[in-house]
């Protein structure tokens, strides 16, 4: 049986005076960092940055804790986190990838459509059984 992939969304705060440099660094992520993220299970990973420094991240993973632990065990992540630490506020000296705030998902269109289809099929089956 295949493990279920879960969607995760998180926030961090980038220093407003460092937004351009933060974005520029992400245009040139090291190839070994990209491979490490992929190998560790960080699927469909995206970052979005608002003008006031609010950073919103999205990632899909079968196990986010395991994906984070796998990254924490890599030398390339230690180097990346050390270089990126100066860009963040509110991390209390911890690496950003261990400091983000996870958001609770409240709606996902495909899940809602699947649930509606399932309920429709159940009603249809009950009506057919009664006939």
Backbone torsions as a table, in degrees:
resi	resn	phi	psi	omega
1	UNK	NA	134.4	-179.5
2	UNK	-81.3	136.0	177.7
3	UNK	-67.7	146.5	-179.2
4	UNK	-78.1	134.0	175.2
5	UNK	-84.2	133.8	-179.6
6	UNK	-112.5	144.4	176.3
7	UNK	-90.3	136.3	177.5
8	UNK	-128.6	140.6	174.6
9	UNK	-128.2	139.6	-177.9
10	UNK	-143.3	163.2	177.3
11	UNK	-127.0	152.0	171.0
12	UNK	-144.0	169.9	177.9
13	UNK	-120.2	118.3	175.9
14	UNK	-90.9	142.2	177.6
15	UNK	-58.7	123.4	-177.5
16	UNK	-56.7	-28.7	179.9
17	UNK	-81.5	0.1	-177.7
18	UNK	-121.0	13.0	-174.1
19	UNK	-59.8	-46.6	-177.6
20	UNK	-62.6	-44.7	-179.6
21	UNK	-66.9	-38.7	177.5
22	UNK	-60.1	-47.4	179.6
23	UNK	-63.5	-40.7	179.2
24	UNK	-62.1	-42.5	177.9
25	UNK	-58.6	-35.4	-178.6
26	UNK	-79.9	-9.8	171.5
27	UNK	-79.8	-12.9	-175.4
28	UNK	-133.4	46.5	178.4
29	UNK	-65.1	136.7	-177.7
30	UNK	-59.6	139.2	179.0
31	UNK	-56.2	-37.5	179.8
32	UNK	-71.1	-26.7	174.5
33	UNK	-71.2	-42.9	177.8
34	UNK	-59.4	-45.3	178.9
35	UNK	-63.3	-41.0	-179.5
36	UNK	-62.9	-43.5	177.8
37	UNK	-60.3	-46.4	179.6
38	UNK	-62.6	-47.4	-179.3
39	UNK	-62.8	-32.1	-177.2
40	UNK	-80.6	-9.5	177.0
41	UNK	99.7	21.4	176.1
42	UNK	-88.1	85.9	-176.6
43	UNK	-89.7	148.7	174.8
44	UNK	47.7	45.9	-173.4
45	UNK	-84.8	127.5	179.1
46	UNK	-138.4	152.1	173.9
47	UNK	-125.9	140.9	178.8
48	UNK	-128.6	134.3	-174.5
49	UNK	-123.4	124.4	177.4
50	UNK	-89.6	158.9	-175.7
51	UNK	-61.5	-22.8	178.7
52	UNK	-91.0	4.0	176.8
53	UNK	99.6	-3.9	176.4
54	UNK	-65.3	121.9	177.8
55	UNK	-106.8	125.9	177.4
56	UNK	-115.0	125.4	178.8
57	UNK	-112.6	149.5	176.9
58	UNK	-133.4	133.6	178.3
59	UNK	-148.9	148.0	173.7
60	UNK	-113.8	135.5	-177.9
61	UNK	-154.6	150.8	173.8
62	UNK	-76.4	-24.7	179.7
63	UNK	-158.5	97.6	-175.9
64	UNK	-62.2	-40.1	179.0
65	UNK	-59.8	-43.3	179.1
66	UNK	-67.1	-38.3	178.5
67	UNK	-64.7	-41.0	177.6
68	UNK	-66.5	-42.3	179.2
69	UNK	-63.8	-39.7	178.8
70	UNK	-63.1	-40.8	177.6
71	UNK	-68.2	-40.2	-179.7
72	UNK	-60.9	-24.7	-178.9
73	UNK	-84.5	-2.6	-177.5
74	UNK	-98.0	144.9	177.6
75	UNK	-68.7	-37.2	-178.1
76	UNK	-65.3	-37.2	177.8
77	UNK	-67.4	-39.0	177.5
78	UNK	-59.7	-43.1	178.4
79	UNK	-65.4	-44.6	-178.5
80	UNK	-63.6	-47.9	-178.8
81	UNK	-62.0	-39.1	178.5
82	UNK	-62.8	-40.1	-179.6
83	UNK	-74.9	-27.4	-176.6
84	UNK	-92.3	-13.4	-174.4
85	UNK	-54.5	-37.6	-176.2
86	UNK	-66.1	-13.4	-177.8
87	UNK	-84.5	-14.4	-169.4
88	UNK	-107.0	149.2	171.9
89	UNK	-108.5	148.2	171.3
90	UNK	75.8	19.1	179.7
91	UNK	-95.5	-4.4	178.3
92	UNK	51.0	38.3	176.4
93	UNK	81.8	-3.8	178.3
94	UNK	-86.2	155.5	175.5
95	UNK	-60.4	145.9	-177.9
96	UNK	-57.7	-37.8	-177.5
97	UNK	-72.8	-2.5	174.4
98	UNK	-115.6	4.1	-172.5
99	UNK	-118.7	-4.0	-174.3
100	UNK	-72.3	158.7	177.5
101	UNK	-100.0	119.0	177.6
102	UNK	-76.0	140.6	176.5
103	UNK	-101.8	149.3	178.5
104	UNK	-86.7	128.6	176.5
105	UNK	-75.9	130.6	-179.1
106	UNK	-113.6	-13.3	179.2
107	UNK	-159.8	139.6	172.9
108	UNK	-144.0	118.9	-172.3
109	UNK	-55.1	-49.0	-176.9
110	UNK	-62.6	-38.6	177.0
111	UNK	-65.3	-42.4	-179.5
112	UNK	-65.3	-41.2	177.6
113	UNK	-64.0	-42.7	179.0
114	UNK	-62.5	-41.8	178.6
115	UNK	-64.8	-42.9	178.9
116	UNK	-63.3	-41.5	177.7
117	UNK	-62.6	-43.3	-179.6
118	UNK	-61.9	-45.1	179.3
119	UNK	-64.1	-39.0	177.9
120	UNK	-63.3	-44.0	179.4
121	UNK	-64.2	-39.7	178.4
122	UNK	-62.7	-44.8	178.4
123	UNK	-61.5	-42.4	179.8
124	UNK	-62.4	-43.9	179.3
125	UNK	-63.9	-40.6	178.5
126	UNK	-65.1	-40.1	178.6
127	UNK	-66.8	-37.2	178.8
128	UNK	-67.9	-38.4	-179.6
129	UNK	-67.0	-37.2	179.7
130	UNK	-71.5	-25.6	-175.4
131	UNK	-74.1	NA	NA
